[in-house]
Structures are given as structure tokens and as C-alpha cells.
Amino acid sequence: MTARGQKSAGATVHGAVSLVNALATRKGATLGVALRVEADVLAVPGRSGITVARKDGRKEGEGRPREGRRRPNHPFSSRLIQKTVQHVVPKSKLESNRIEISISSEMPAGFGLKSSSAISSAVALACDRAFGLRMSDHQILLAGVEASIASKVSITGAYDDACSCYYGGFNVTDNARRRLVRHQRAPRGMSAVIFIPKSRRRGNLKRLKLLEEAFEGAWRLAKRAEYWKAMTINGLATASVLGSDPELVARLVEKGAVAASVSGNGPAVAAVARDADVQGVSKVFAAAMEGRTIVSGLSNKKAEAHDIL
């Protein structure tokens, strides 16, 4: 607790990439990566209200991000964050405190790298710590999931994304039932090679339903811990529908990736490779597409909250 009754806390949550897209079947699988999101919460007694800013000091909506113009209900929008706070903080405390949220993220938002799930989970966890609410992990996850639906950032709430951001490692989920079916630690000595294309263009997400059987099959493989097979099948299916190049997935595997896929609904493409093969996999992206590559370790770190003095 800070001076004059103020409360403050922070939280760190990591990102994730897709193994199985959940839109077609409402069953998904994801893998944690080491890219971080940090959320700080400051509650000042007095007038009510929620304000959101980035840690560079700019309020949301100011300026233009490096990756281009934000879409409505962008994961960094204040609407998602405000909805998350409202799902966590009791009404009596909302009405008697001005709550200030600041966010920093290593993930480019709006590319399928689970930034909205990481942000909502970090905000929920920081609010829980600041107000001493002692929510369970599942309650914190559900607060972010419900806020994502309410703010229209996600159609389903992306429970699979939230689990890998919060717990790290491999997570296989039944999103419709909000159930974690399988959790396993990610292996050492491997990294995610993530390509961020210059264009944000995506295909028609409704067409993913046409390949429902392929996504169901990939999910069953992930459920049996055959994660790399699941990821590559998902990649081929998703790329064929959303306008990416399925041949790119094959080339990535040919050059050393253990698996590759469009992440989420794209347009980012992620490959997982042994550390010795990362350079060769990165060269495939450089030769194939215009954009930039991020190399991130895999993450087994659970979300953490801390006090801010």
C-alpha cells in the first residue's frame, strides 16, 4: 500500500502461439512463449473512474503504433482493460477509487500472438493483488475471458490463449466448458520463431468452420501430447483458409522447424525449432515474406503479481 490509502500492484504475464485454432470447434491448444506483458495498477481513494495508459506515458488512442492503425476493439484499447477491471474489482471499490492502469508489452498486438489474453490476465491479476481479493487462478482467468467477450476482442473468450499466457507451457482446452484438458511443461533448448508480416490482412474467419474435422483431428493429437503434429496440421489448414501460404509451413519444417502454423487467426506465422536450427528457420521467413522476425524462448513461467512500493 502506498501513501494516503493508495493501493498499487503489478503483474507479469507472458504470450503464446497457437497449436490448434479453437474457432471451428471451440477446442484449442496453445504454447507459452517468453514475450512479456506487464500491468501496473494504482488505486487512489476519492473520485471513481478507470484510466489506461502505456508505460511510455501516452494514453491509449494517442499517436499511431509502429505496426499501423489500430482496429476498433484493438487488444490495447481501454475498453478491454476497463471491462477486466469491472469483472474483478467489487462495485463498492470501483465507486470509491480512481483506478489507473499502465501497460507495457513485448508483443505486437493484433497479429495472433495472444496479447489481448495476456493483457486482460495481467490486469486482472494486478487488480486482485492491489485490492487483496485473493481470487483463485481460475477466477482470474475467467475475468479476462469474460472481459474479452464483453469488449468484443474475442468471439469465444480465447480460454486456450489465456491458459498458456497465465500458466506457460502446453495447454489443451475445451473453451466451451472453460476446462483445461491437458497441461505440460515446454521442453528446453527450443525457441519460437515468429514472423510478423507487414500486412495485417486476414481471410474470412467464418470459413475455418469448413475444415472443422481437420481442427478436431489436430486437437485430438494435442490431447495425446503429439503437439508438433497438431501444430503443423493446424498450420496447413489455417493457412489454406486465411490466405497464408501452406507451402511456407512445409518449407519451415523442411528447414528444421519441428512444427509451424499461423498463430491464432493470423497474420503472424510461428515456427518452433531447436535452438541450433533457429537461424535456418529464420532465413525461410526472410526469403518468403516482407516483415520482421522475432525469436522468443518458450515459457513455463506462471503469471506473477508483485507489490509496487
C-alpha positions as CSV (number, residue, x, y, z in Angstrom):
1,M,0.0,0.0,0.0
2,T,1.3,3.5,-0.8
3,A,0.7,6.9,0.8
4,R,-2.7,8.2,1.9
5,G,-4.6,5.0,1.4
6,Q,-3.5,4.4,-2.2
7,K,-3.1,0.8,-3.3
8,S,-0.8,-0.4,-6.0
9,A,0.4,-3.7,-7.6
10,G,1.9,-5.0,-10.8
11,A,1.7,-8.3,-12.7
12,T,3.7,-10.0,-15.4
13,V,2.2,-12.4,-17.9
14,H,3.7,-14.0,-21.0
15,G,2.5,-14.5,-24.5
16,A,1.7,-17.6,-26.5
17,V,1.4,-19.1,-30.0
18,S,-1.3,-21.4,-31.4
19,L,-1.1,-25.2,-31.7
20,V,-4.7,-25.6,-32.6
21,N,-7.1,-22.9,-33.6
22,A,-10.3,-23.0,-31.5
23,L,-12.7,-21.0,-33.6
24,A,-14.1,-24.0,-35.6
25,T,-14.6,-26.5,-32.7
26,R,-14.3,-24.3,-29.6
27,K,-11.4,-26.6,-28.6
28,G,-7.9,-25.2,-28.7
29,A,-4.3,-25.7,-27.9
30,T,-1.5,-23.2,-27.3
31,L,2.1,-22.9,-26.2
32,G,3.6,-20.2,-23.9
33,V,6.4,-18.0,-25.2
34,A,8.7,-15.7,-23.3
35,L,7.4,-12.4,-24.7
36,R,6.1,-10.4,-21.7
37,V,3.2,-8.1,-20.8
38,E,3.3,-6.1,-17.7
39,A,0.4,-4.3,-16.0
40,D,0.6,-1.8,-13.1
41,V,-2.5,-0.8,-11.1
42,L,-2.8,2.3,-8.9
43,A,-6.0,2.9,-6.9
44,V,-6.4,6.4,-5.5
45,P,-9.3,6.9,-3.0
46,G,-11.8,9.6,-3.9
47,R,-13.5,10.1,-7.2
48,S,-14.3,7.0,-9.3
49,G,-13.0,6.2,-12.8
50,I,-10.7,4.0,-14.8
51,T,-7.8,5.4,-16.9
52,V,-5.5,3.4,-19.2
53,A,-2.0,4.4,-20.4
54,R,1.0,2.7,-21.8
55,K,4.2,2.8,-19.7
56,D,5.7,5.2,-22.2
57,G,3.3,7.7,-20.7
58,R,0.9,8.0,-23.6
59,K,-2.8,7.4,-23.0
60,E,-4.5,4.9,-25.2
61,G,-5.6,6.3,-28.6
62,E,-2.8,8.8,-28.9
63,G,-0.5,8.5,-31.8
64,R,-0.1,5.6,-34.2
65,P,1.6,2.3,-33.3
66,R,4.5,1.1,-35.3
67,E,2.6,-1.8,-36.8
68,G,-0.1,0.5,-38.2
69,R,-3.5,1.8,-37.4
70,R,-5.5,0.0,-34.6
71,R,-8.7,-1.6,-35.5
72,P,-11.8,-1.0,-33.3
73,N,-11.6,-3.0,-30.0
74,H,-7.9,-3.5,-30.5
75,P,-6.3,-5.5,-27.7
76,F,-4.6,-2.4,-26.4
77,S,-7.9,-0.5,-26.3
78,S,-9.0,0.8,-23.0
79,R,-12.4,-1.0,-23.4
80,L,-10.9,-4.4,-22.8
81,I,-8.9,-3.2,-19.8
82,Q,-11.9,-1.4,-18.3
83,K,-14.1,-4.4,-18.7
84,T,-11.4,-6.6,-17.0
85,V,-11.2,-4.2,-14.0
86,Q,-15.0,-4.2,-13.7
87,H,-15.1,-8.0,-13.7
88,V,-12.5,-8.1,-10.9
89,V,-12.9,-5.1,-8.6
90,P,-16.1,-5.1,-6.4
91,K,-18.6,-2.3,-7.2
92,S,-18.1,-0.6,-3.9
93,K,-14.4,-0.2,-4.5
94,L,-14.9,0.9,-8.1
95,E,-17.2,3.7,-6.9
96,S,-14.7,4.9,-4.3
97,N,-11.4,4.8,-6.2
98,R,-9.8,6.2,-9.3
99,I,-8.0,3.3,-10.8
100,E,-5.1,3.9,-13.1
101,I,-3.7,1.1,-15.3
102,S,-0.5,1.2,-17.2
103,I,0.6,-1.4,-19.7
104,S,3.8,-2.4,-21.5
105,S,4.1,-5.3,-23.9
106,E,6.8,-7.0,-25.9
107,M,4.2,-8.5,-28.3
108,P,2.9,-6.6,-31.3
109,A,-0.8,-6.5,-30.9
110,G,-3.4,-7.7,-33.4
111,F,-1.3,-10.4,-35.0
112,G,-2.5,-13.5,-33.3
113,L,0.1,-13.6,-30.5
114,K,-2.4,-13.6,-27.7
115,S,-1.7,-10.1,-26.5
116,S,-5.3,-9.4,-25.5
117,S,-5.4,-12.6,-23.3
118,A,-2.0,-11.6,-21.7
119,I,-3.1,-8.1,-21.1
120,S,-6.5,-9.0,-19.6
121,S,-4.9,-11.6,-17.4
122,A,-2.2,-9.2,-16.2
123,V,-4.7,-6.5,-15.4
124,A,-7.0,-9.0,-13.5
125,L,-4.0,-10.4,-11.5
126,A,-2.7,-6.9,-10.6
127,C,-6.1,-5.7,-9.5
128,D,-6.5,-8.8,-7.4
129,R,-3.2,-8.1,-5.7
130,A,-3.8,-4.4,-5.2
131,F,-7.2,-4.9,-3.6
132,G,-6.3,-8.0,-1.6
133,L,-9.1,-10.0,-3.2
134,R,-7.4,-13.4,-3.1
135,M,-9.1,-14.8,-6.2
136,S,-8.2,-18.2,-7.5
137,D,-6.2,-18.7,-10.7
138,H,-9.3,-19.9,-12.4
139,Q,-11.3,-16.9,-11.3
140,I,-8.6,-14.5,-12.6
141,L,-8.6,-16.4,-16.0
142,L,-12.3,-16.2,-16.3
143,A,-12.4,-12.5,-15.5
144,G,-10.1,-11.9,-18.5
145,V,-12.1,-14.3,-20.7
146,E,-15.4,-12.7,-20.0
147,A,-14.0,-9.2,-20.4
148,S,-12.6,-10.3,-23.9
149,I,-16.1,-11.3,-24.9
150,A,-17.8,-8.3,-23.4
151,S,-15.4,-5.9,-25.2
152,K,-15.6,-7.9,-28.5
153,V,-11.9,-8.5,-28.6
154,S,-12.6,-12.2,-28.8
155,I,-15.6,-14.2,-30.1
156,T,-15.1,-17.1,-27.7
157,G,-13.1,-15.5,-24.9
158,A,-10.0,-17.5,-26.0
159,Y,-9.7,-19.6,-22.9
160,D,-6.9,-21.6,-24.6
161,D,-4.9,-18.5,-25.1
162,A,-5.4,-17.3,-21.6
163,C,-4.2,-20.6,-20.1
164,S,-0.9,-20.5,-21.9
165,C,-0.3,-16.9,-21.2
166,Y,-1.1,-17.5,-17.5
167,Y,0.4,-20.9,-16.8
168,G,3.1,-21.2,-19.6
169,G,3.9,-24.5,-21.3
170,F,1.5,-26.6,-23.4
171,N,-2.2,-26.1,-22.7
172,V,-5.0,-28.1,-24.4
173,T,-8.5,-26.8,-23.6
174,D,-12.2,-27.1,-24.1
175,N,-13.1,-23.5,-24.5
176,A,-16.9,-24.1,-24.5
177,R,-16.6,-25.6,-21.0
178,R,-13.8,-23.4,-19.8
179,R,-11.9,-26.5,-19.0
180,L,-8.1,-27.2,-19.1
181,V,-7.8,-30.7,-20.5
182,R,-4.0,-31.1,-20.5
183,H,-1.1,-29.1,-19.2
184,Q,2.6,-29.9,-19.8
185,R,5.8,-28.1,-19.5
186,A,7.5,-26.9,-22.7
187,P,10.9,-28.5,-23.5
188,R,14.2,-26.8,-23.0
189,G,16.5,-25.9,-25.9
190,M,13.8,-24.8,-28.2
191,S,12.5,-21.4,-29.4
192,A,9.6,-19.9,-31.2
193,V,10.5,-18.1,-34.5
194,I,7.6,-15.7,-35.1
195,F,7.2,-13.8,-38.3
196,I,5.2,-10.5,-38.2
197,P,4.1,-9.7,-41.8
198,K,4.0,-6.1,-42.9
199,S,0.3,-6.5,-43.9
200,R,-2.4,-7.2,-41.3
201,R,-4.7,-8.8,-44.0
202,R,-6.6,-11.8,-42.9
203,G,-9.0,-14.2,-44.7
204,N,-12.7,-14.8,-43.7
205,L,-12.6,-16.4,-40.2
206,K,-16.0,-18.0,-40.8
207,R,-14.5,-20.3,-43.4
208,L,-12.5,-22.0,-40.7
209,K,-15.6,-24.0,-40.0
210,L,-15.3,-25.7,-43.4
211,L,-12.3,-27.6,-42.0
212,E,-13.8,-28.5,-38.7
213,E,-12.8,-32.1,-39.0
214,A,-9.1,-31.2,-39.6
215,F,-9.1,-29.0,-36.5
216,E,-10.8,-31.6,-34.4
217,G,-8.2,-34.1,-35.5
218,A,-5.4,-31.7,-34.7
219,W,-6.9,-31.1,-31.2
220,R,-7.1,-34.8,-30.5
221,L,-3.4,-35.1,-31.4
222,A,-2.6,-32.3,-29.0
223,K,-4.7,-34.0,-26.3
224,R,-2.4,-37.0,-26.7
225,A,0.7,-34.8,-26.4
226,E,1.5,-35.0,-30.1
227,Y,1.9,-31.3,-30.1
228,W,4.1,-30.8,-33.1
229,K,1.9,-32.9,-35.4
230,A,-1.1,-31.0,-34.2
231,M,0.6,-27.6,-34.8
232,T,1.6,-28.4,-38.4
233,I,-1.8,-29.8,-39.3
234,N,-3.4,-26.7,-37.9
235,G,-0.9,-24.6,-39.8
236,L,-1.7,-26.2,-43.1
237,A,-5.5,-26.0,-42.5
238,T,-5.5,-22.4,-41.2
239,A,-3.2,-21.1,-44.0
240,S,-5.3,-22.6,-46.7
241,V,-8.4,-20.7,-45.4
242,L,-7.0,-17.4,-44.1
243,G,-4.9,-16.5,-47.2
244,S,-1.5,-17.5,-45.9
245,D,0.8,-19.8,-48.0
246,P,0.5,-23.5,-46.9
247,E,3.7,-24.1,-48.8
248,L,5.5,-21.9,-46.3
249,V,4.6,-24.3,-43.5
250,A,6.1,-27.1,-45.4
251,R,9.3,-25.2,-46.1
252,L,9.7,-24.2,-42.5
253,V,9.5,-27.9,-41.4
254,E,11.9,-28.8,-44.2
255,K,14.5,-26.3,-43.0
256,G,14.4,-27.6,-39.4
257,A,11.3,-26.5,-37.6
258,V,9.6,-29.2,-35.5
259,A,6.3,-27.6,-36.3
260,A,4.8,-24.4,-37.8
261,S,1.5,-22.7,-38.0
262,V,-0.4,-19.5,-38.5
263,S,-0.8,-18.2,-34.9
264,G,-4.3,-17.6,-33.8
265,N,-6.2,-16.0,-36.7
266,G,-3.0,-14.5,-38.0
267,P,-1.5,-13.0,-39.8
268,A,1.6,-13.9,-37.7
269,V,3.2,-17.3,-38.5
270,A,5.1,-19.1,-35.8
271,A,7.6,-22.0,-36.1
272,V,9.1,-23.9,-33.2
273,A,12.7,-25.1,-33.7
274,R,15.6,-26.4,-31.7
275,D,17.9,-23.6,-30.9
276,A,20.6,-24.9,-33.3
277,D,18.0,-24.7,-36.2
278,V,16.6,-21.2,-35.4
279,Q,18.9,-19.4,-37.9
280,G,17.9,-21.6,-40.8
281,V,14.2,-21.3,-40.0
282,S,14.5,-17.5,-39.8
283,K,16.0,-17.4,-43.2
284,V,12.9,-19.1,-44.7
285,F,10.8,-16.2,-43.4
286,A,13.3,-13.6,-44.7
287,A,13.2,-15.1,-48.2
288,A,9.4,-15.6,-48.3
289,M,7.7,-12.5,-46.9
290,E,8.0,-8.8,-46.2
291,G,8.0,-8.2,-42.4
292,R,10.1,-8.9,-39.4
293,T,11.1,-11.9,-37.3
294,I,11.0,-12.2,-33.5
295,V,12.8,-15.1,-31.8
296,S,11.5,-16.0,-28.4
297,G,12.2,-18.7,-25.9
298,L,9.4,-21.0,-24.8
299,S,7.9,-20.1,-21.5
300,N,7.0,-22.3,-18.5
301,K,6.6,-19.3,-16.2
302,K,3.3,-18.8,-14.4
303,A,1.9,-15.3,-14.2
304,E,3.3,-13.4,-11.2
305,A,2.0,-10.5,-9.2
306,H,4.1,-8.1,-7.0
307,D,3.7,-5.1,-4.8
308,I,4.8,-1.7,-6.0
309,L,6.4,0.4,-3.3
